[in-house]
Amino acid sequence: MRMANQVENLLSAAQDALLADALFGIGLPAAAEDHLTRAGLAYQQDDVAEQHLREARALAPDHAAVLIGIYRFYFYKGRLREALDIARACLTKAAQDNGLVADWRRVRAADADFASFDAVLPRFYLFTLKAYAYLQMRLGHLEEGGEAVHKLLELDPSDKLNARLLLNVWQRKGRDDEG
């Protein structure tokens, strides 16, 4: 499944860029940052890493860096249902941070500076919506995933986030791309 691997690689690169953005470190308590670091160091020990992630979330429950750290842990461990739960929490946070309505279906392109890749908070929203769409499709919720991809392309018509790749996956609706 080459296309699925390409999508995962693009998502990973996008998430790395987002996590590295200095804005998301602002306001993160040092103890929470320490737990995120320890979670990364203990990545191969699921229970230990997850406990550190829980501790980080207890200290900074709505901080983007914490949510993204938890999301990445679940995503790379293949725990996609849990990753989807965190993607929903990230989507809620991104909507709040951007002053958007909570329902992503009602967000419009004019509601935030989605056209600028340098606008960090709108970009966080777009990346989160992309992750949400991808996970929905991976979990077999093709209609919901497809709606989210279409919304992403409505908000980002120049396709800075390569959502058309997800659209191609959705249009194939599970057919093997090597056949």
N, C-alpha and C positions, 0 to 999 in steps of 0.2 A: 504494500500500500504506500507507494511513493508519495502521493499527494498528502496523505495523512501525516507522514513524517515531515514533509515540508511545512505543513501547518504547525505541527508541534515545535519545529525549529524556529519558525517565525514568532510564535507565541513566547517561546523561551527568550529569544533575543529582545523582544519588546518588553517583557517583564524585567529582564536584567537592566535595561535602560531605565525603566521606570523606577525600580528599586534603587538604582544608583543615584537618582536625582536627589540633590541635597535637600530640596524642600521637604521631602518626606522624613528626613532626620530631625527637622526642627520640632522642638517640643517633646521629643521622645525621652522619657526619663532614663537616666543612665542605667538603672537597674534593669529596665525593660530591654535596653540595647544589649546589656550583658547577657540576658537570657536568650536573646536572638542569636548572639554570637555562640553561646554554649550549645544552643540547639543545632546550629550549623556544624559545630565540631563533633557533636554526638549523632550526626545524621544516620549513621549505620545502626545505631541503637534506638529503635523506634520509641520505646517507652521513655527513655531518658530525653530524647529530643522533643517528644511531644509534651512531656512535663515542663520543659523549659518554655515551650511555646505557650502553654497554658499560663505559666507564671508571667510571661511577657504580656499576654492579653489581660490578665488580672490587673496589671499595673497600668496598661494603656489600651483599654478595650477597643477604642475606635481609631487608634492611630494607624495610618496607612501602612507604615513599615511593618507593624506587627501583623496586620491582616494579610499583607502580601507574603510575609514570611510563612505564615500558616498555610496560605493558599499553595505556595510553592512546595511546601513539605507534602501536603496531600496530593498535589498534582503529580509530583515525581515519584511518589510511592504508589501511584496508580489508584489512589483512593478518591476516585472521581466524584462520587456522591458528596463526600465531605468537602472536596474542593469546590463543588457547585454551591454548597451552603455558604462557604466563605466568599465566593464570587458574588453571591446575592448580598452579603453584608458589605462588600466593597462597592457594589453598585448603589446601595443605599447611602453609604458614606460619600461616594463621589457625587451623587445627586444633591445631597445636603451641601457639600462643599462648593458646588457650582450654583446653588440656589435654584435647582431644577425640581420639577415635580417628581414624586417618588416613582411613578409608573413610567418606565422607559419608553413605553409605547406612545406616550403623550409628549415626549420631549421633541422639540423642533430645532432645526439647524440654527435659527436666529436666537435661541435661548442662551447660548454660550459661544465663546470664540473657538468653535470646533475647527475652523479653517486654518488656524495657526498651530503648527506643530510645536511652537515655543510656548504656547499657553498650557502650562503644566496641569492645572486642574481639569480643564476640558479634555486634555490628552489622557489623564487618569480615567476619566469617565469612558472615553472611547476604548481604551485598552481593556477596561473592566467589562464593557459590553461585548467586546470581541471574545474574551475568555468565557463569558457566560454563554454566548452563542455556540462556541466550540464545544463546551462541556455538554450543553443540551444535545447537540448532535451526536457526540460520542456516547451519550447515555441512551440514545435511541429516540429522543424527543425531537424528531426532525421538524415538526411544524413550528414549535417554539424556537428552535435554533434558527430556522429559516427566517422567521419574523425578526429575530434579533439581528441577523446579518443584513436584512433589508433596511432595518432602522439604522444600523451602523453606516451603510452606504448612503442613506439619506443625510445623515449628520456629517459624513466625510465623503462627499462626492468625488473628490480628487483621489481618494483611496490611498492616503498616506500610510494606512495600517495594513494594506494588502488584504482587505476583507473580500475582494473578488475571489481570492483563492478559497476562502470558506464558502462563498456562494457557489463556486464550481463543485465543491464537495457536496453541498446541499442539493444542487441540481442533479447530481448523479444518484442521490438518495440510496447510498449504500452499495451501489454497484462497484465492483473491484476495478480500480483504475489501471490495472495491468492486463485486463482481458480484452 
